[in-house]
Each structure stands twice: as structure tokens, then as C-alpha cells.
Amino acid sequence: MSVNPDQIQFTAYGPDRFAEHLPFARRGYLFTVPGSFPEDTPAHTNVTDWEMAVYRKHGEWEARDVNGDRKVWGVGPTRRDAAGLAFHGIARKRRYRAADIANARHLCGLETVPPYAVEVTDSVTLVLTPQAIAHLVRIEATDFGHPANYHVTNPDGSGAYVIEAGENVELRTLEVGVLHIRCGHDPEWAHRFENETDALDHVREELAVWAVCPDSPGAPAADDQQPEDEDQAAEPAQ
């Protein structure tokens, strides 16, 4: 993703946020550098979101990461200048890291990015009872020792009601997805594989319904894209 300094969201913090021995001012602002930043690095090199702090120090603003090395990434006359410089420095480091990963993969005889990506595009959780199949909306906790309540609707979205959890009540999640094969797409959240066998094993085991991205060259045969018979197609994913 790309970030403009004007888009950065700041949250004020006070003296109780950091221990006194840590290198942060007693008051300042927190902001987040997404793990998917910058957008021109492959998604498989993404990291977790970084929490950052920006605060006044020696007459300027200083931006430092909170959970990593606590390195100063930017210093400027305003908090947005300091945070913007932090984004710039982090982007450069992550681009270098992505290039190192691509080079290491190449030296190992692998493609620079994993060629197969399985993206989940939708999911639904069903509540199965001997009498009905319902669409789970939310789970309501109850008092200790009492079963939870499942707030549900009919499969078509109508008729809201409640099912009490019990031995004969089962939750089952069905997922729908897309298999990307060297198509140039780079889904942020996906399982990635080095070979077709592992990718196809995954989609058949984990997805109730799936298809190959139409931009994928050399896609598996149509017969490989769904279960072999109607019984398998009707069986929900475990």
C-alpha cells in the first residue's frame, strides 16, 4: 500500500504508555506502519504492522518504532514530517529485504516469488442441527456453565432466530477461493506454494468451491478444478 503523510492517523499517548527507562518522551503520538507497506513489495514478504511513536525531543519531532529495535526512523520540524520520513526509511529497508529474499530464492533454484497462491475470497459459517441448517450471524456468550447461543438466519438470510450450543449442534465453515498461477496478481492474504501438487492438495482440502484465476497461464485442466463427482461437491469442507 502507499501512504501519504497527510493520511497518517495519530493517537495521543500519556506518561503511562512507556516505562521511564525506554527512549520515548512521556507524551506523544502513536501511529501504525502497515505490514503491507510499501505496495511495490511482494505480499509474501509482508511483515506484521509496526506500531510507531512520534514525540518532541530537543526542539524537533522524533519517530521511533515501539516493538522492534526502537530505532529512530525520522526527525523533523513537525510530527507529520518525522512520521513521513519514518515511512520513507522503512519502505527503503523493506524493499532491500524483498530484493534479498528474491535473490536468495533464485540462488536456491526457485522462482523469485512463489508461483501458486490460494486466496480465500468468501466464507460462511453454518450451524448444523438434526432439524436445520442455518447461517451463523454471531455467537453470544452466556453465564459460566451455560451453553453459548448462536444467532442465526436461514440460508437465504431470512428468519433470524437463536440456536443453543449442544452435543448435536455443529459449526462448519465453508470457504470459497481462487487459485492464482503466475498471473501477476499478488493477493495480500493467501497461502503460497512452490508446486502445483501442493497447491491443488490445499484447495481440495480447504475450499468448498474454487476456481483458477482466468489470467493464469498453463492452468490445471478443468477436471481438476472441482471434486470428481456430485457427492464430493455437496460434501462441506472439514
C-alpha positions as a printed NumPy array, in Angstrom:
array([[  0.   ,   0.   ,   0.   ],
       [  1.07 ,   3.637,  -0.484],
       [  0.839,   6.184,   2.31 ],
       [  0.751,   9.973,   2.104],
       [  1.904,  11.758,   5.293],
       [ -1.442,  13.59 ,   5.353],
       [ -3.194,  10.218,   5.676],
       [ -1.321,   9.129,   8.806],
       [ -3.625,   8.715,  11.808],
       [ -2.18 ,   9.767,  15.165],
       [ -3.362,   8.698,  18.617],
       [ -2.148,  10.653,  21.634],
       [ -0.435,   8.794,  24.484],
       [  0.486,   9.851,  28.002],
       [  3.028,   9.082,  30.732],
       [  1.554,   5.649,  31.456],
       [  2.277,   4.297,  27.949],
       [  6.028,   3.656,  28.248],
       [  8.293,   2.741,  31.155],
       [ 10.582,   5.586,  32.201],
       [ 13.781,   3.811,  31.09 ],
       [ 12.58 ,   3.479,  27.492],
       [ 13.732,   6.067,  24.933],
       [ 10.328,   7.68 ,  24.384],
       [  9.018,  11.027,  25.554],
       [  6.411,  10.923,  28.288],
       [  3.826,  12.332,  25.909],
       [  3.468,  11.984,  22.18 ],
       [  1.522,  10.215,  19.492],
       [  1.256,   6.646,  18.218],
       [  0.761,   5.676,  14.583],
       [  0.977,   2.479,  12.543],
       [  3.087,   1.433,   9.565],
       [  1.104,  -1.395,   7.899],
       [  2.925,  -4.651,   7.279],
       [  1.85 ,  -4.436,   3.63 ],
       [  3.733,  -1.152,   3.127],
       [  5.153,  -0.339,   0.599],
       [  2.753,  -1.628,  -2.067],
       [  5.511,  -2.432,  -4.584],
       [  6.955,  -5.277,  -2.49 ],
       [  5.579,  -8.818,  -2.972],
       [  2.887,  -9.8  ,  -0.492],
       [  4.818, -12.889,   0.631],
       [  7.467, -10.556,   2.106],
       [  4.927,  -8.592,   4.188],
       [  5.557,  -8.327,   7.907],
       [  3.313,  -7.532,  10.864],
       [  2.078,  -3.985,  11.363],
       [  4.587,  -1.795,  13.163],
       [  3.488,   0.465,  15.995],
       [  5.422,   3.736,  15.972],
       [  5.724,   6.673,  18.358],
       [  6.422,  10.282,  17.451],
       [  7.208,  12.876,  20.125],
       [  9.04 ,  16.126,  20.783],
       [ 12.74 ,  15.924,  21.566],
       [ 15.425,  18.647,  21.502],
       [ 13.042,  21.068,  19.813],
       [ 12.125,  18.674,  16.981],
       [  9.875,  15.69 ,  16.413],
       [ 11.346,  12.188,  16.533],
       [  9.724,   8.99 ,  15.21 ],
       [ 10.784,   5.646,  16.658],
       [  9.433,   2.089,  16.325],
       [  7.872,   0.729,  19.504],
       [  8.212,  -3.059,  19.35 ],
       [ 11.334,  -3.758,  17.292],
       [ 14.802,  -2.238,  17.678],
       [ 13.31 ,   1.074,  18.885],
       [ 15.283,   2.78 ,  16.148],
       [ 14.829,   6.428,  15.249],
       [ 13.428,   6.434,  11.704],
       [ 12.746,  10.126,  11.211],
       [ 13.402,  13.547,  12.723],
       [ 11.631,  16.681,  11.501],
       [ 10.149,  20.062,  12.414],
       [  6.604,  18.632,  12.614],
       [  5.208,  15.287,  13.663],
       [  3.994,  14.618,  10.115],
       [  7.435,  15.365,   8.703],
       [  9.037,  12.965,  11.174],
       [  6.422,  10.267,  10.55 ],
       [  6.716,  10.734,   6.774],
       [ 10.491,  10.299,   6.967],
       [  9.92 ,   7.156,   9.051],
       [  7.655,   5.738,   6.348],
       [ 10.297,   6.57 ,   3.733],
       [ 13.094,   4.87 ,   5.678],
       [ 11.017,   1.788,   6.444],
       [  9.965,   1.493,   2.789],
       [ 13.611,   1.523,   1.714],
       [ 14.549,  -1.148,   4.244],
       [ 11.627,  -3.38 ,   3.245],
       [ 12.441,  -3.028,  -0.47 ],
       [ 16.016,  -4.116,   0.22 ],
       [ 14.724,  -7.056,   2.228],
       [ 12.327,  -8.087,  -0.547],
       [ 15.188,  -7.953,  -3.069],
       [ 17.351, -10.097,  -0.781],
       [ 14.549, -12.667,  -0.47 ],
       [ 14.099, -12.78 ,  -4.261],
       [ 17.835, -13.232,  -4.77 ],
       [ 18.022, -15.996,  -2.151],
       [ 15.121, -17.829,  -3.816],
       [ 16.842, -17.543,  -7.201],
       [ 20.09 , -18.969,  -5.797],
       [ 18.079, -21.907,  -4.415],
       [ 16.642, -22.625,  -7.866],
       [ 13.191, -21.235,  -7.021],
       [ 11.135, -18.634,  -8.829],
       [ 11.637, -15.184,  -7.328],
       [  8.062, -15.279,  -5.979],
       [  6.06 , -18.406,  -5.093],
       [  4.195, -19.27 ,  -8.32 ],
       [  0.981, -20.569,  -6.687],
       [ -1.252, -18.537,  -4.375],
       [ -4.552, -19.722,  -2.899],
       [ -6.753, -16.778,  -1.974],
       [ -9.91 , -17.133,   0.122],
       [-12.465, -14.743,  -1.356],
       [-15.5  , -15.533,   0.795],
       [-16.575, -17.751,   3.665],
       [-19.706, -18.66 ,   5.56 ],
       [-20.177, -20.49 ,   8.851],
       [-23.139, -22.837,   9.086],
       [-24.827, -24.113,  12.225],
       [-25.868, -27.723,  11.667],
       [-28.524, -29.415,  13.781],
       [-30.571, -32.604,  13.183],
       [-33.516, -30.339,  12.289],
       [-31.973, -27.47 ,  10.329],
       [-29.036, -25.817,   8.609],
       [-28.638, -22.135,   9.475],
       [-26.257, -19.282,   8.675],
       [-24.294, -18.09 ,  11.729],
       [-24.544, -14.337,  12.358],
       [-22.848, -14.097,  15.759],
       [-22.088, -16.058,  18.914],
       [-23.46 , -14.787,  22.218],
       [-21.623, -15.789,  25.376],
       [-23.749, -16.777,  28.354],
       [-23.127, -17.272,  32.063],
       [-20.391, -19.695,  33.072],
       [-21.556, -23.281,  32.805],
       [-24.302, -22.479,  30.319],
       [-24.063, -23.171,  26.564],
       [-23.484, -20.308,  24.149],
       [-26.244, -19.007,  21.928],
       [-25.801, -18.976,  18.151],
       [-27.687, -16.133,  16.488],
       [-28.549, -17.375,  13.018],
       [-30.661, -16.823,   9.943],
       [-31.998, -19.17 ,   7.317],
       [-29.57 , -19.874,   4.454],
       [-31.34 , -17.243,   2.323],
       [-30.82 , -14.6  ,   5.036],
       [-34.377, -14.568,   6.336],
       [-35.912, -15.543,   9.685],
       [-33.473, -14.56 ,  12.448],
       [-33.546, -16.891,  15.462],
       [-31.305, -18.458,  18.129],
       [-29.856, -21.98 ,  18.423],
       [-28.374, -23.105,  21.726],
       [-24.99 , -24.841,  21.534],
       [-25.071, -28.542,  22.393],
       [-23.839, -32.025,  21.546],
       [-25.959, -32.28 ,  18.401],
       [-25.073, -28.793,  17.161],
       [-22.045, -28.338,  14.892],
       [-20.343, -25.278,  13.436],
       [-18.91 , -25.741,   9.959],
       [-17.112, -23.063,   7.953],
       [-17.165, -23.236,   4.153],
       [-14.659, -21.194,   2.183],
       [-14.625, -20.111,  -1.453],
       [-11.404, -19.152,  -3.169],
       [ -9.222, -18.617,  -6.201],
       [ -6.005, -20.34 ,  -7.249],
       [ -3.556, -17.87 ,  -8.786],
       [ -0.809, -19.323, -11.008],
       [  1.847, -16.903, -12.29 ],
       [ -0.928, -14.471, -13.194],
       [  0.712, -11.302, -11.909],
       [ -1.842, -10.906,  -9.133],
       [ -0.432, -10.649,  -5.632],
       [ -3.209, -11.176,  -3.055],
       [ -2.201,  -9.826,   0.32 ],
       [ -3.717, -12.719,   2.275],
       [ -3.065, -16.079,   0.617],
       [ -1.42 , -19.441,   1.131],
       [  1.56 , -19.747,  -1.202],
       [  3.085, -22.848,  -2.732],
       [  6.087, -23.753,  -4.863],
       [  4.428, -26.501,  -6.904],
       [  1.045, -27.388,  -8.371],
       [  0.637, -30.632,  -6.432],
       [  0.774, -28.929,  -3.031],
       [ -1.443, -26.08 ,  -4.213],
       [ -4.121, -28.427,  -5.557],
       [ -3.991, -30.572,  -2.42 ],
       [ -4.629, -27.457,  -0.355],
       [ -7.583, -26.14 ,  -2.351],
       [ -9.251, -29.559,  -2.447],
       [ -8.884, -29.999,   1.302],
       [ -9.677, -26.465,   2.458],
       [-12.069, -24.91 ,  -0.062],
       [-15.659, -25.922,  -0.684],
       [-15.688, -24.19 ,  -4.083],
       [-12.758, -22.78 ,  -6.034],
       [-11.639, -21.701,  -9.471],
       [ -8.403, -20.865, -11.243],
       [ -7.735, -17.185, -11.871],
       [ -8.603, -16.578, -15.542],
       [ -5.338, -14.681, -16.016],
       [ -3.294, -17.738, -15.05 ],
       [ -1.279, -19.243, -17.919],
       [ -0.995, -23.023, -18.007],
       [ -3.859, -23.543, -15.557],
       [ -4.836, -27.059, -14.438],
       [ -7.314, -28.893, -16.6  ],
       [-10.988, -28.113, -15.974],
       [-11.479, -31.588, -14.496],
       [ -9.012, -30.694, -11.758],
       [-10.874, -27.587, -10.671],
       [-13.729, -29.218,  -8.755],
       [-14.466, -32.534,  -6.965],
       [-14.841, -35.518,  -9.281],
       [-18.485, -36.311,  -8.543],
       [-21.63 , -34.705,  -7.221],
       [-21.39 , -36.397,  -3.821],
       [-17.996, -34.808,  -3.234],
       [-19.21 , -31.436,  -4.464],
       [-22.079, -31.498,  -1.971],
       [-19.892, -32.503,   0.964],
       [-18.909, -29.447,   3.081],
       [-15.211, -28.839,   3.73 ],
       [-13.972, -30.231,   7.041]])
